[in-house]
Amino acid sequence: MTVDKELEKLSRLTPPAPDPEARARALAAAMQAFDTAENNVQAPQGNAKGWRQSSIINWIWSPAMNKKFLAGSALATLLVIPAAGYLTIELTRNGSPIVDQTEIAGNLSRGEASKQPVATAGQPVTVTPEIPPQAPAENGPLTEQSVADAQGLQDKESQNLAKPDAGRTSEFDADDIAALTNKSESSAAALGAAKRSAPAAPGIAPQQQLAEPMAVAPSPAPPADGPIQIQRDPGRERFANAAANPIKSVATDPVSTFSADVDSASYSFVRRSLTGGAMPDPQSVRVEEMINYFPYDWPGPDNADQPFKATVTVMPTPWNRDTELMHVAIKGYDIAPATTPRANLVFLIDVSGSMDEPDKLPLLKSAFRLLVNRLKADDTVSIVTYAGNAGTVLAPTRVAEKSKILSAIDGLEPGGSTGGAEGIEAAYDLAKQAFVKDGVNRVMLATDGDFNVGPSSDEDLKRIIEEKRKDGIFLTVLGFGRGNLNDSLMQTLAQNGNGSAAYIDTLAEAQKTLVEEAGSTLFPIASDVKFQVEFNPERIAEYRLIGYETRALNREDFNNDRVDAGDIGSGHSVTAIYEITPKGSPAVMNDDLRYGDKAPAETADAAREDELAFVKMRYKRPGEDKSTLITTPVNDSNAVAAVDAAPQDVRFSVAVAAFGQKLSRIAALDSYSYQAIADLAAASRGTDSFGYRSDFLGLVRLADGLSQR
């Protein structure tokens, strides 16, 4: 266990506000932590024990954290304080008795019990700190530097604690602490001993307790000399903040343009939230990803000459009898396994300290083992890891040497901070080194998204990815774990790196994504796939695109081959659904224009009067720069009179769309119940070979129950 790893975990934790008895027990335990570490760190000269007492007490319980108590040996203080903080959390979490009052008094005073009061029921402990002696002059240069560093860190932490901001966590910067401690082996031993001495909370493994994020309560602000009030942070996941698509008038905005999206991360995250007993964050719900999570039996093209085929169905809207749904289903050409090209894959694996949880690195390793067992003998695998610094774990190796690859995966261990940008650079360089012409060249990034070293903003990493995609290397982003999942960054990387994103919450999901759907996951058949739908104002008054909020494009982007868009793999299906309002419907929200033309001249032709809309799609074949256009008119022949008359897969995908919108709190679904969604899905479940649709029904029922709490 490295000191970096311990410090990274402990620095994310701050002690909760205990009751008076628990506070006394915590202070006693903190002193025990110092005793445990005493032989492993250098203590200041003079009254060392008195100095330690006052330093602990003031560091843990005072937001001001008086700088004078750091004088003498800031190094020793910073080594032991995270251990004391951890013990404070463990001892006050459930208020479990650890020592009796006599032991508390003895531990606090270290032989001077008369100077320190003992806690009694309902009374807080008041401790008078002792002023530490000044360090001898001969230690001046080292002490001055240590104190300067420590005071800078202390000032930063005091500012954090003083801000009533629930969105921030009171924590030390792991890099600052690591710099002060100089990564000494003695500090690692001290922290390890302190961790072993802490009792575990019932039913929670120590490593899980370490990983739980804590946050400062937003209000009321604690007094300057009082205890810090702490509450648990429910999660630090980041999601793109995209407002739902509005209703648009065909008279003013007849054209809708968006990029293809074959990601599935949102569905897995929603599932994990619901099965964990909580409704998902509405921002985590991307309706198109939920729809496209499921395999559908849409008609596909006959050959690879035209890699897509579009099927359009117009049907009544289940949740609004005055509108209709225009359902556009695209199926990609499915490459036969025997003809799949060679694959050059680089596994870019996050092994930072934040990945040290069962649903992160251990699950990641099992997932990649599944994928390796799926590859062909002449495929190539490389492994790059990153945690502070990037490193090559495995040079390009043919899958024929499978045992070597699996051994490299099994040997991965977590530790350190997260320097993702350097890892990305190294992975793309390795993919370029082993590039397979006319084959599949792909970097597979597996992470919880916690990039905190080097270029780490979404925009910085986006620029890196955009530059690297020019080499013809595709990207897959696989997210793992909860607590600090950076979904927003995952989406940015996938969307700008000729890639796709998935969230792996279980080994079964890894099996689905990397084995059962390996063709669509690994083998691209088209890049920069864009859709554009033009509605006929003579027939349609308004429309609303369901989902694709983060994939919207400008109208002029459709014909601009320099604008990046989504990529589609072998056998992928893409579904887009519009809620449309016919002319004359009572559901029309916008008034007619007083001075506008009734219809553009190009749509007034009598030959086009029966058209409802015109669907266009552009795509590029892998390695090509010029796009190809496919068009499909939509008319009355595409319409069905009743919901039950629509094809089975269409109805099921509409049920998924309804569920996603309801979780997103779209007002149009307010009166449409979860039970109605479950009924629609159950009636259209059809053949469910892998049980995905049955699982969906279970999620709908869970959401119904949770929403009624």
Disulfide bonds with the S-S distance in Angstrom:
none
